[in-house]
């Protein structure tokens, strides 16, 4: 849920509201008069693409036996999915 407050209120207690965004994940819509003019919300976190090679290196690897078994499972599921027709989940 987004909190709504006046730009003046945000300016008076800027550090408090920034802390609420940073540490509690709160979002705020700022009003000037009765019109929404801005939104303050947390920045989405995540990994950078340049980190991908190191992330992939850190993952455990399948043994030859596990890889063959996994491949068999995938092939089996593909064959089954080709045979099955799509059904309407809303149909009675």
DOVOKOL-702044 format. One record per residue: residue number from 1; z, y, x of N, C-alpha, C in turn. Coordinates in nm, 4 decimals, decimal comma. Example, Ala and Ser with C-alpha at 12.3 -4.5 7.8 and 13.67 -1.06 7.14 Angstrom:
<nodes>
<node><nr>1</nr><n_z>0,7800</n_z><n_y>-0,5690</n_y><n_x>1,3190</n_x><ca_z>0,7800</ca_z><ca_y>-0,4500</ca_y><ca_x>1,2300</ca_x><c_z>0,7800</c_z><c_y>-0,3300</c_y><c_x>1,3200</c_x></node>
<node><nr>2</nr><n_z>0,7080</n_z><n_y>-0,2250</n_y><n_x>1,2850</n_x><ca_z>0,7140</ca_z><ca_y>-0,1060</ca_y><ca_x>1,3670</ca_x><c_z>0,7870</c_z><c_y>0,0030</c_y><c_x>1,2900</c_x></node>
</nodes>
This chain:
<nodes>
<node><nr>1</nr><n_z>0,0000</n_z><n_y>-0,1185</n_y><n_x>0,0842</n_x><ca_z>0,0000</ca_z><ca_y>0,0000</ca_y><ca_x>0,0000</ca_x><c_z>0,0000</c_z><c_y>0,1240</c_y><c_x>0,0880</c_x></node>
<node><nr>2</nr><n_z>-0,0744</n_z><n_y>0,2239</n_y><n_x>0,0459</n_x><ca_z>-0,0823</ca_z><ca_y>0,3474</ca_y><ca_x>0,1214</ca_x><c_z>0,0117</c_z><c_y>0,4504</c_y><c_x>0,0619</c_x></node>
<node><nr>3</nr><n_z>0,0816</n_z><n_y>0,5177</n_y><n_x>0,1502</n_x><ca_z>0,1685</ca_z><ca_y>0,6270</ca_y><ca_x>0,1086</ca_x><c_z>0,0869</c_z><c_y>0,7555</c_y><c_x>0,1067</c_x></node>
<node><nr>4</nr><n_z>0,1170</n_z><n_y>0,8424</n_y><n_x>0,0137</n_x><ca_z>0,0468</ca_z><ca_y>0,9702</ca_y><ca_x>0,0020</ca_x><c_z>0,1452</c_z><c_y>1,0813</c_y><c_x>0,0345</c_x></node>
<node><nr>5</nr><n_z>0,1031</n_z><n_y>1,1725</n_y><n_x>0,1233</n_x><ca_z>0,1893</ca_z><ca_y>1,2863</ca_y><ca_x>0,1525</ca_x><c_z>0,1067</c_z><c_y>1,4069</c_y><c_x>0,1939</c_x></node>
<node><nr>6</nr><n_z>0,1690</n_z><n_y>1,5212</n_y><n_x>0,1868</n_x><ca_z>0,1018</ca_z><ca_y>1,6467</ca_y><ca_x>0,2197</ca_x><c_z>0,0843</c_z><c_y>1,6591</c_y><c_x>0,3707</c_x></node>
<node><nr>7</nr><n_z>-0,0228</n_z><n_y>1,7253</n_y><n_x>0,4103</n_x><ca_z>-0,0480</ca_z><ca_y>1,7502</ca_y><ca_x>0,5521</ca_x><c_z>0,0708</c_z><c_y>1,8230</c_y><c_x>0,6141</c_x></node>
<node><nr>8</nr><n_z>0,1286</n_z><n_y>1,9171</n_y><n_x>0,5416</n_x><ca_z>0,2432</ca_z><ca_y>1,9933</ca_y><ca_x>0,5918</ca_x><c_z>0,3605</c_z><c_y>1,9009</c_y><c_x>0,6226</c_x></node>
<node><nr>9</nr><n_z>0,3881</n_z><n_y>1,8076</n_y><n_x>0,5337</n_x><ca_z>0,4962</ca_z><ca_y>1,7106</ca_y><ca_x>0,5564</ca_x><c_z>0,4692</c_z><c_y>1,6276</c_y><c_x>0,6806</c_x></node>
<node><nr>10</nr><n_z>0,3466</n_z><n_y>1,5833</n_y><n_x>0,6976</n_x><ca_z>0,3101</ca_z><ca_y>1,5064</ca_y><ca_x>0,8164</ca_x><c_z>0,3312</c_z><c_y>1,5895</c_y><c_x>0,9418</c_x></node>
<node><nr>11</nr><n_z>0,2901</n_z><n_y>1,7152</n_y><n_x>0,9383</n_x><ca_z>0,3046</ca_z><ca_y>1,8019</ca_y><ca_x>1,0551</ca_x><c_z>0,4513</c_z><c_y>1,8239</c_y><c_x>1,0910</c_x></node>
<node><nr>12</nr><n_z>0,5355</n_z><n_y>1,8411</n_y><n_x>0,9925</n_x><ca_z>0,6782</ca_z><ca_y>1,8663</ca_y><ca_x>1,0180</ca_x><c_z>0,7483</c_z><c_y>1,7459</c_y><c_x>1,0803</c_x></node>
<node><nr>13</nr><n_z>0,7049</n_z><n_y>1,6262</n_y><n_x>1,0445</n_x><ca_z>0,7724</ca_z><ca_y>1,5043</ca_y><ca_x>1,0905</ca_x><c_z>0,6723</c_z><c_y>1,4088</c_y><c_x>1,1557</c_x></node>
<node><nr>14</nr><n_z>0,5842</n_z><n_y>1,4676</n_y><n_x>1,2363</n_x><ca_z>0,4724</ca_z><ca_y>1,3926</ca_y><ca_x>1,2936</ca_x><c_z>0,5174</c_z><c_y>1,2660</c_y><c_x>1,3671</c_x></node>
<node><nr>15</nr><n_z>0,6120</n_z><n_y>1,2780</n_y><n_x>1,4585</n_x><ca_z>0,6553</ca_z><ca_y>1,1633</ca_y><ca_x>1,5381</ca_x><c_z>0,7099</c_z><c_y>1,0514</c_y><c_x>1,4508</c_x></node>
<node><nr>16</nr><n_z>0,7859</n_z><n_y>1,0865</n_y><n_x>1,3483</n_x><ca_z>0,8421</ca_z><ca_y>0,9863</ca_y><ca_x>1,2579</ca_x><c_z>0,7314</c_z><c_y>0,9073</c_y><c_x>1,1885</c_x></node>
<node><nr>17</nr><n_z>0,6292</n_z><n_y>0,9778</n_y><n_x>1,1377</n_x><ca_z>0,5222</ca_z><ca_y>0,9095</ca_y><ca_x>1,0666</ca_x><c_z>0,4360</c_z><c_y>0,8253</c_y><c_x>1,1613</c_x></node>
<node><nr>18</nr><n_z>0,4119</n_z><n_y>0,8760</n_y><n_x>1,2812</n_x><ca_z>0,3357</ca_z><ca_y>0,7982</ca_y><ca_x>1,3791</ca_x><c_z>0,4121</c_z><c_y>0,6709</c_y><c_x>1,4150</c_x></node>
<node><nr>19</nr><n_z>0,5428</n_z><n_y>0,6795</n_y><n_x>1,4291</n_x><ca_z>0,6225</ca_z><ca_y>0,5596</ca_y><ca_x>1,4560</ca_x><c_z>0,6140</c_z><c_y>0,4601</c_y><c_x>1,3402</c_x></node>
<node><nr>20</nr><n_z>0,6142</n_z><n_y>0,5091</n_y><n_x>1,2188</n_x><ca_z>0,6027</ca_z><ca_y>0,4207</ca_y><ca_x>1,1025</ca_x><c_z>0,4679</c_z><c_y>0,3491</c_y><c_x>1,1020</c_x></node>
<node><nr>21</nr><n_z>0,3647</n_z><n_y>0,4200</n_y><n_x>1,1430</n_x><ca_z>0,2319</ca_z><ca_y>0,3584</ca_y><ca_x>1,1520</ca_x><c_z>0,2309</c_z><c_y>0,2538</c_y><c_x>1,2642</c_x></node>
<node><nr>22</nr><n_z>0,2814</n_z><n_y>0,2933</n_y><n_x>1,3808</n_x><ca_z>0,2752</ca_z><ca_y>0,2065</ca_y><ca_x>1,4985</ca_x><c_z>0,3649</c_z><c_y>0,0838</c_y><c_x>1,4868</c_x></node>
<node><nr>23</nr><n_z>0,4852</n_z><n_y>0,0998</n_y><n_x>1,4362</n_x><ca_z>0,5824</ca_z><ca_y>-0,0094</ca_y><ca_x>1,4394</ca_x><c_z>0,5975</c_z><c_y>-0,0849</c_y><c_x>1,3070</c_x></node>
<node><nr>24</nr><n_z>0,5643</n_z><n_y>-0,0208</n_y><n_x>1,1966</n_x><ca_z>0,5781</ca_z><ca_y>-0,0881</ca_y><ca_x>1,0669</ca_x><c_z>0,4439</c_z><c_y>-0,1193</c_y><c_x>1,0025</c_x></node>
<node><nr>25</nr><n_z>0,3361</n_z><n_y>-0,0669</n_y><n_x>1,0628</n_x><ca_z>0,2034</ca_z><ca_y>-0,0930</ca_y><ca_x>1,0087</ca_x><c_z>0,1725</c_z><c_y>-0,0175</c_y><c_x>0,8807</c_x></node>
<node><nr>26</nr><n_z>0,2456</n_z><n_y>0,0909</n_y><n_x>0,8553</n_x><ca_z>0,2234</ca_z><ca_y>0,1675</ca_y><ca_x>0,7323</ca_x><c_z>0,0962</c_z><c_y>0,2512</c_y><c_x>0,7421</c_x></node>
<node><nr>27</nr><n_z>0,0393</n_z><n_y>0,2835</n_y><n_x>0,6267</n_x><ca_z>-0,0787</ca_z><ca_y>0,3699</ca_y><ca_x>0,6172</ca_x><c_z>-0,0423</c_z><c_y>0,4924</c_y><c_x>0,5341</c_x></node>
<node><nr>28</nr><n_z>-0,1028</n_z><n_y>0,6049</n_y><n_x>0,5686</n_x><ca_z>-0,0764</ca_z><ca_y>0,7287</ca_y><ca_x>0,4962</ca_x><c_z>-0,2070</c_z><c_y>0,7988</c_y><c_x>0,4618</c_x></node>
<node><nr>29</nr><n_z>-0,2156</n_z><n_y>0,8482</n_y><n_x>0,3388</n_x><ca_z>-0,3256</ca_z><ca_y>0,9346</ca_y><ca_x>0,2970</ca_x><c_z>-0,2687</c_z><c_y>1,0748</c_y><c_x>0,2941</c_x></node>
<node><nr>30</nr><n_z>-0,3357</n_z><n_y>1,1652</n_y><n_x>0,3622</n_x><ca_z>-0,2882</ca_z><ca_y>1,3037</ca_y><ca_x>0,3715</ca_x><c_z>-0,3618</c_z><c_y>1,3909</c_y><c_x>0,2709</c_x></node>
<node><nr>31</nr><n_z>-0,2835</n_z><n_y>1,4727</n_y><n_x>0,2001</n_x><ca_z>-0,3390</ca_z><ca_y>1,5625</ca_y><ca_x>0,0995</ca_x><c_z>-0,3303</c_z><c_y>1,7070</c_y><c_x>0,1454</c_x></node>
<node><nr>32</nr><n_z>-0,4348</n_z><n_y>1,7803</n_y><n_x>0,1195</n_x><ca_z>-0,4321</ca_z><ca_y>1,9259</ca_y><ca_x>0,1355</ca_x><c_z>-0,4545</c_z><c_y>1,9796</c_y><c_x>-0,0047</c_x></node>
<node><nr>33</nr><n_z>-0,3518</n_z><n_y>2,0408</n_y><n_x>-0,0583</n_x><ca_z>-0,3546</ca_z><ca_y>2,0741</ca_y><ca_x>-0,2008</ca_x><c_z>-0,3424</c_z><c_y>1,9432</c_y><c_x>-0,2759</c_x></node>
<node><nr>34</nr><n_z>-0,4366</n_z><n_y>1,9143</n_y><n_x>-0,3623</n_x><ca_z>-0,4342</ca_z><ca_y>1,7870</ca_y><ca_x>-0,4342</ca_x><c_z>-0,5478</c_z><c_y>1,6950</c_y><c_x>-0,3903</c_x></node>
<node><nr>35</nr><n_z>-0,6142</n_z><n_y>1,7328</n_y><n_x>-0,2805</n_x><ca_z>-0,7310</ca_z><ca_y>1,6585</ca_y><ca_x>-0,2348</ca_x><c_z>-0,6979</c_z><c_y>1,5760</c_y><c_x>-0,1107</c_x></node>
<node><nr>36</nr><n_z>-0,7335</n_z><n_y>1,4475</n_y><n_x>-0,1135</n_x><ca_z>-0,7161</ca_z><ca_y>1,3618</ca_y><ca_x>0,0033</ca_x><c_z>-0,8138</c_z><c_y>1,4064</c_y><c_x>0,1115</c_x></node>
<node><nr>37</nr><n_z>-0,7601</n_z><n_y>1,4317</n_y><n_x>0,2315</n_x><ca_z>-0,8455</ca_z><ca_y>1,4809</ca_y><ca_x>0,3403</ca_x><c_z>-0,8467</c_z><c_y>1,3899</c_y><c_x>0,4622</c_x></node>
<node><nr>38</nr><n_z>-0,7496</n_z><n_y>1,3007</n_y><n_x>0,4744</n_x><ca_z>-0,7448</ca_z><ca_y>1,2135</ca_y><ca_x>0,5918</ca_x><c_z>-0,6605</c_z><c_y>1,0911</c_y><c_x>0,5613</c_x></node>
<node><nr>39</nr><n_z>-0,6778</n_z><n_y>0,9928</n_y><n_x>0,6455</n_x><ca_z>-0,5987</ca_z><ca_y>0,8707</ca_y><ca_x>0,6357</ca_x><c_z>-0,5518</c_z><c_y>0,8341</c_y><c_x>0,7762</c_x></node>
<node><nr>40</nr><n_z>-0,4264</n_z><n_y>0,7980</n_y><n_x>0,7859</n_x><ca_z>-0,3717</ca_z><ca_y>0,7544</ca_y><ca_x>0,9145</ca_x><c_z>-0,3254</c_z><c_y>0,6106</c_y><c_x>0,8957</c_x></node>
<node><nr>41</nr><n_z>-0,3770</n_z><n_y>0,5219</n_y><n_x>0,9817</n_x><ca_z>-0,3428</ca_z><ca_y>0,3804</ca_y><ca_x>0,9713</ca_x><c_z>-0,3441</c_z><c_y>0,3176</c_y><c_x>1,1102</c_x></node>
<node><nr>42</nr><n_z>-0,2843</n_z><n_y>0,1993</n_y><n_x>1,1237</n_x><ca_z>-0,2815</ca_z><ca_y>0,1336</ca_y><ca_x>1,2543</ca_x><c_z>-0,4222</c_z><c_y>0,0995</c_y><c_x>1,3029</c_x></node>
<node><nr>43</nr><n_z>-0,4379</n_z><n_y>0,1014</n_y><n_x>1,4320</n_x><ca_z>-0,5634</ca_z><ca_y>0,0600</ca_y><ca_x>1,4934</ca_x><c_z>-0,5638</c_z><c_y>-0,0917</c_y><c_x>1,4964</c_x></node>
<node><nr>44</nr><n_z>-0,6779</n_z><n_y>-0,1510</n_y><n_x>1,4617</n_x><ca_z>-0,6871</ca_z><ca_y>-0,2959</ca_y><ca_x>1,4646</ca_x><c_z>-0,6761</c_z><c_y>-0,3453</c_y><c_x>1,6080</c_x></node>
<node><nr>45</nr><n_z>-0,5970</n_z><n_y>-0,4486</n_y><n_x>1,6274</n_x><ca_z>-0,5818</ca_z><ca_y>-0,5070</ca_y><ca_x>1,7603</ca_x><c_z>-0,6820</c_z><c_y>-0,6183</c_y><c_x>1,7812</c_x></node>
<node><nr>46</nr><n_z>-0,6805</n_z><n_y>-0,6729</n_y><n_x>1,8981</n_x><ca_z>-0,7700</ca_z><ca_y>-0,7846</ca_y><ca_x>1,9261</ca_x><c_z>-0,8039</c_z><c_y>-0,7908</c_y><c_x>2,0726</c_x></node>
<node><nr>47</nr><n_z>-0,8938</n_z><n_y>-0,8777</n_y><n_x>2,1038</n_x><ca_z>-0,9371</ca_z><ca_y>-0,8975</ca_y><ca_x>2,2420</ca_x><c_z>-1,0705</c_z><c_y>-0,8275</c_y><c_x>2,2635</c_x></node>
<node><nr>48</nr><n_z>-1,0976</n_z><n_y>-0,7932</n_y><n_x>2,3862</n_x><ca_z>-1,2252</ca_z><ca_y>-0,7327</ca_y><ca_x>2,4228</ca_x><c_z>-1,3228</c_z><c_y>-0,8436</c_y><c_x>2,4606</c_x></node>
<node><nr>49</nr><n_z>-1,4511</n_z><n_y>-0,8205</n_y><n_x>2,4365</n_x><ca_z>-1,5534</ca_z><ca_y>-0,9190</ca_y><ca_x>2,4665</ca_x><c_z>-1,5517</c_z><c_y>-0,9576</c_y><c_x>2,6141</c_x></node>
<node><nr>50</nr><n_z>-1,5229</n_z><n_y>-0,8653</n_y><n_x>2,7006</n_x><ca_z>-1,5217</ca_z><ca_y>-0,8959</ca_y><ca_x>2,8443</ca_x><c_z>-1,4105</c_z><c_y>-0,9955</c_y><c_x>2,8810</c_x></node>
<node><nr>51</nr><n_z>-1,3136</n_z><n_y>-1,0153</n_y><n_x>2,7909</n_x><ca_z>-1,2061</ca_z><ca_y>-1,1120</ca_y><ca_x>2,8152</ca_x><c_z>-1,2465</c_z><c_y>-1,2547</c_y><c_x>2,7772</c_x></node>
<node><nr>52</nr><n_z>-1,3597</n_z><n_y>-1,2712</n_y><n_x>2,7108</n_x><ca_z>-1,4006</ca_z><ca_y>-1,4019</ca_y><ca_x>2,6601</ca_x><c_z>-1,4102</c_z><c_y>-1,5103</c_y><c_x>2,7673</c_x></node>
<node><nr>53</nr><n_z>-1,4731</n_z><n_y>-1,4861</n_y><n_x>2,8831</n_x><ca_z>-1,4804</ca_z><ca_y>-1,5937</ca_y><ca_x>2,9829</ca_x><c_z>-1,3424</c_z><c_y>-1,6472</c_y><c_x>3,0243</c_x></node>
<node><nr>54</nr><n_z>-1,2456</n_z><n_y>-1,5595</n_y><n_x>3,0442</n_x><ca_z>-1,1114</ca_z><ca_y>-1,6043</ca_y><ca_x>3,0807</ca_x><c_z>-1,0438</c_z><c_y>-1,6791</c_y><c_x>2,9663</c_x></node>
<node><nr>55</nr><n_z>-1,0680</n_z><n_y>-1,6340</n_y><n_x>2,8430</n_x><ca_z>-1,0103</ca_z><ca_y>-1,7032</ca_y><ca_x>2,7274</ca_x><c_z>-1,0669</c_z><c_y>-1,8446</c_y><c_x>2,7187</c_x></node>
<node><nr>56</nr><n_z>-1,1994</n_z><n_y>-1,8568</n_y><n_x>2,7357</n_x><ca_z>-1,2617</ca_z><ca_y>-1,9888</ca_y><ca_x>2,7289</ca_x><c_z>-1,2116</c_z><c_y>-2,0808</c_y><c_x>2,8402</c_x></node>
<node><nr>57</nr><n_z>-1,1911</n_z><n_y>-2,0261</n_y><n_x>2,9592</n_x><ca_z>-1,1390</ca_z><ca_y>-2,1061</ca_y><ca_x>3,0712</ca_x><c_z>-0,9979</c_z><c_y>-2,1560</c_y><c_x>3,0427</c_x></node>
<node><nr>58</nr><n_z>-0,9209</n_z><n_y>-2,0797</n_y><n_x>2,9678</n_x><ca_z>-0,7818</ca_z><ca_y>-2,1163</ca_y><ca_x>2,9424</ca_x><c_z>-0,7661</c_z><c_y>-2,2251</c_y><c_x>2,8359</c_x></node>
<node><nr>59</nr><n_z>-0,8716</n_z><n_y>-2,2523</n_y><n_x>2,7607</n_x><ca_z>-0,8639</ca_z><ca_y>-2,3527</ca_y><ca_x>2,6546</ca_x><c_z>-0,8654</c_z><c_y>-2,4928</c_y><c_x>2,7136</c_x></node>
<node><nr>60</nr><n_z>-0,7963</n_z><n_y>-2,5841</n_y><n_x>2,6468</n_x><ca_z>-0,7999</ca_z><ca_y>-2,7228</ca_y><ca_x>2,6930</ca_x><c_z>-0,9376</c_z><c_y>-2,7809</c_y><c_x>2,6615</c_x></node>
<node><nr>61</nr><n_z>-0,9769</n_z><n_y>-2,8788</n_y><n_x>2,7399</n_x><ca_z>-1,1100</ca_z><ca_y>-2,9383</ca_y><ca_x>2,7248</ca_x><c_z>-1,0984</c_z><c_y>-3,0785</c_y><c_x>2,6685</c_x></node>
<node><nr>62</nr><n_z>-1,2004</n_z><n_y>-3,1205</n_y><n_x>2,5948</n_x><ca_z>-1,2043</ca_z><ca_y>-3,2554</ca_y><ca_x>2,5399</ca_x><c_z>-1,2406</c_z><c_y>-3,3549</c_y><c_x>2,6492</c_x></node>
<node><nr>63</nr><n_z>-1,1805</n_z><n_y>-3,4712</n_y><n_x>2,6406</n_x><ca_z>-1,2213</ca_z><ca_y>-3,5794</ca_y><ca_x>2,7308</ca_x><c_z>-1,3576</c_z><c_y>-3,6279</c_y><c_x>2,6839</c_x></node>
<node><nr>64</nr><n_z>-1,4238</n_z><n_y>-3,7080</n_y><n_x>2,7658</n_x><ca_z>-1,5548</ca_z><ca_y>-3,7629</ca_y><ca_x>2,7280</ca_x><c_z>-1,5428</c_z><c_y>-3,8423</c_y><c_x>2,5973</c_x></node>
<node><nr>65</nr><n_z>-1,4384</n_z><n_y>-3,9211</n_y><n_x>2,5862</n_x><ca_z>-1,4163</ca_z><ca_y>-4,0023</ca_y><ca_x>2,4665</ca_x><c_z>-1,3939</c_z><c_y>-3,9140</c_y><c_x>2,3432</c_x></node>
<node><nr>66</nr><n_z>-1,3145</n_z><n_y>-3,8092</n_y><n_x>2,3583</n_x><ca_z>-1,2887</ca_z><ca_y>-3,7171</ca_y><ca_x>2,2469</ca_x><c_z>-1,4164</c_z><c_y>-3,6439</c_y><c_x>2,2046</c_x></node>
<node><nr>67</nr><n_z>-1,4985</n_z><n_y>-3,6048</n_y><n_x>2,3036</n_x><ca_z>-1,6226</ca_z><ca_y>-3,5343</ca_y><ca_x>2,2736</ca_x><c_z>-1,7188</c_z><c_y>-3,6235</c_y><c_x>2,1959</c_x></node>
<node><nr>68</nr><n_z>-1,7288</n_z><n_y>-3,7507</n_y><n_x>2,2367</n_x><ca_z>-1,8168</ca_z><ca_y>-3,8452</ca_y><ca_x>2,1670</ca_x><c_z>-1,7669</c_z><c_y>-3,8674</c_y><c_x>2,0247</c_x></node>
<node><nr>69</nr><n_z>-1,6365</n_z><n_y>-3,8844</n_y><n_x>2,0081</n_x><ca_z>-1,5778</ca_z><ca_y>-3,9044</ca_y><ca_x>1,8755</ca_x><c_z>-1,6003</c_z><c_y>-3,7823</c_y><c_x>1,7872</c_x></node>
<node><nr>70</nr><n_z>-1,5816</n_z><n_y>-3,6643</n_y><n_x>1,8437</n_x><ca_z>-1,6030</ca_z><ca_y>-3,5401</ca_y><ca_x>1,7688</ca_x><c_z>-1,7486</c_z><c_y>-3,5310</c_y><c_x>1,7242</c_x></node>
<node><nr>71</nr><n_z>-1,8405</n_z><n_y>-3,5631</n_y><n_x>1,8133</n_x><ca_z>-1,9838</ca_z><ca_y>-3,5577</ca_y><ca_x>1,7806</ca_x><c_z>-2,0160</c_z><c_y>-3,6527</c_y><c_x>1,6659</c_x></node>
<node><nr>72</nr><n_z>-1,9585</n_z><n_y>-3,7746</n_y><n_x>1,6702</n_x><ca_z>-1,9804</ca_z><ca_y>-3,8713</ca_y><ca_x>1,5620</ca_x><c_z>-1,9306</c_z><c_y>-3,8154</c_y><c_x>1,4284</c_x></node>
<node><nr>73</nr><n_z>-1,8119</n_z><n_y>-3,7547</n_y><n_x>1,4310</n_x><ca_z>-1,7554</ca_z><ca_y>-3,6971</ca_y><ca_x>1,3085</ca_x><c_z>-1,8448</c_z><c_y>-3,5875</c_y><c_x>1,2523</c_x></node>
<node><nr>74</nr><n_z>-1,8939</n_z><n_y>-3,5011</n_y><n_x>1,3396</n_x><ca_z>-1,9815</ca_z><ca_y>-3,3917</ca_y><ca_x>1,2952</ca_x><c_z>-2,1100</c_z><c_y>-3,4481</c_y><c_x>1,2354</c_x></node>
<node><nr>75</nr><n_z>-2,1696</n_z><n_y>-3,5467</n_y><n_x>1,3026</n_x><ca_z>-2,2921</ca_z><ca_y>-3,6076</ca_y><ca_x>1,2509</ca_x><c_z>-2,2686</c_z><c_y>-3,6716</c_y><c_x>1,1144</c_x></node>
<node><nr>76</nr><n_z>-2,1559</n_z><n_y>-3,7420</n_y><n_x>1,0993</n_x><ca_z>-2,1227</ca_z><ca_y>-3,8054</ca_y><ca_x>0,9716</ca_x><c_z>-2,1101</c_z><c_y>-3,7010</c_y><c_x>0,8603</c_x></node>
<node><nr>77</nr><n_z>-2,0409</n_z><n_y>-3,5925</n_y><n_x>0,8880</n_x><ca_z>-2,0248</ca_z><ca_y>-3,4868</ca_y><ca_x>0,7872</ca_x><c_z>-2,1575</c_z><c_y>-3,4219</c_y><c_x>0,7514</c_x></node>
<node><nr>78</nr><n_z>-2,2437</n_z><n_y>-3,4052</n_y><n_x>0,8497</n_x><ca_z>-2,3762</ca_z><ca_y>-3,3478</ca_y><ca_x>0,8209</ca_x><c_z>-2,4564</c_z><c_y>-3,4399</c_y><c_x>0,7297</c_x></node>
<node><nr>79</nr><n_z>-2,4525</n_z><n_y>-3,5700</n_y><n_x>0,7577</n_x><ca_z>-2,5255</ca_z><ca_y>-3,6650</ca_y><ca_x>0,6733</ca_x><c_z>-2,4698</c_z><c_y>-3,6639</c_y><c_x>0,5308</c_x></node>
<node><nr>80</nr><n_z>-2,3382</n_z><n_y>-3,6615</n_y><n_x>0,5180</n_x><ca_z>-2,2754</ca_z><ca_y>-3,6595</ca_y><ca_x>0,3859</ca_x><c_z>-2,3112</c_z><c_y>-3,5319</c_y><c_x>0,3097</c_x></node>
<node><nr>81</nr><n_z>-2,3108</n_z><n_y>-3,4199</n_y><n_x>0,3788</n_x><ca_z>-2,3370</ca_z><ca_y>-3,2928</ca_y><ca_x>0,3098</ca_x><c_z>-2,4812</c_z><c_y>-3,2837</c_y><c_x>0,2629</c_x></node>
<node><nr>82</nr><n_z>-2,5729</n_z><n_y>-3,3506</n_y><n_x>0,3322</n_x><ca_z>-2,7125</ca_z><ca_y>-3,3499</ca_y><ca_x>0,2878</ca_x><c_z>-2,7292</c_z><c_y>-3,4290</c_y><c_x>0,1587</c_x></node>
<node><nr>83</nr><n_z>-2,6488</n_z><n_y>-3,5344</n_y><n_x>0,1438</n_x><ca_z>-2,6591</ca_z><ca_y>-3,6210</ca_y><ca_x>0,0262</ca_x><c_z>-2,5950</c_z><c_y>-3,5594</c_y><c_x>-0,0972</c_x></node>
<node><nr>84</nr><n_z>-2,4934</n_z><n_y>-3,4799</n_y><n_x>-0,0763</n_x><ca_z>-2,4208</ca_z><ca_y>-3,4213</ca_y><ca_x>-0,1890</ca_x><c_z>-2,4898</c_z><c_y>-3,2953</c_y><c_x>-0,2374</c_x></node>
<node><nr>85</nr><n_z>-2,4978</n_z><n_y>-3,2815</n_y><n_x>-0,3669</n_x><ca_z>-2,5546</ca_z><ca_y>-3,1581</ca_y><ca_x>-0,4211</ca_x><c_z>-2,4406</c_z><c_y>-3,0585</c_y><c_x>-0,4420</c_x></node>
<node><nr>86</nr><n_z>-2,4749</n_z><n_y>-2,9356</n_y><n_x>-0,4386</n_x><ca_z>-2,3746</ca_z><ca_y>-2,8310</ca_y><ca_x>-0,4619</ca_x><c_z>-2,3339</c_z><c_y>-2,8349</c_y><c_x>-0,6082</c_x></node>
<node><nr>87</nr><n_z>-2,2059</n_z><n_y>-2,8167</n_y><n_x>-0,6307</n_x><ca_z>-2,1586</ca_z><ca_y>-2,8138</ca_y><ca_x>-0,7676</ca_x><c_z>-2,0987</c_z><c_y>-2,6782</c_y><c_x>-0,7962</c_x></node>
<node><nr>88</nr><n_z>-2,1018</n_z><n_y>-2,6421</n_y><n_x>-0,9217</n_x><ca_z>-2,0444</ca_z><ca_y>-2,5165</ca_y><ca_x>-0,9657</ca_x><c_z>-1,8925</c_z><c_y>-2,5351</c_y><c_x>-0,9793</c_x></node>
<node><nr>89</nr><n_z>-1,8129</n_z><n_y>-2,4664</n_y><n_x>-0,8984</n_x><ca_z>-1,6672</ca_z><ca_y>-2,4852</ca_y><ca_x>-0,9061</ca_x><c_z>-1,6089</c_z><c_y>-2,4350</c_y><c_x>-1,0369</c_x></node>
<node><nr>90</nr><n_z>-1,6825</n_z><n_y>-2,3548</n_y><n_x>-1,1113</n_x><ca_z>-1,6326</ca_z><ca_y>-2,2996</ca_y><ca_x>-1,2367</ca_x><c_z>-1,6721</c_z><c_y>-2,3828</c_y><c_x>-1,3571</c_x></node>
<node><nr>91</nr><n_z>-1,7614</n_z><n_y>-2,4795</n_y><n_x>-1,3342</n_x><ca_z>-1,8061</ca_z><ca_y>-2,5627</ca_y><ca_x>-1,4460</ca_x><c_z>-1,6931</c_z><c_y>-2,6561</c_y><c_x>-1,4903</c_x></node>
<node><nr>92</nr><n_z>-1,6860</n_z><n_y>-2,6821</n_y><n_x>-1,6186</n_x><ca_z>-1,5831</ca_z><ca_y>-2,7717</ca_y><ca_x>-1,6735</ca_x><c_z>-1,6274</c_z><c_y>-2,9145</c_y><c_x>-1,6645</c_x></node>
</nodes>
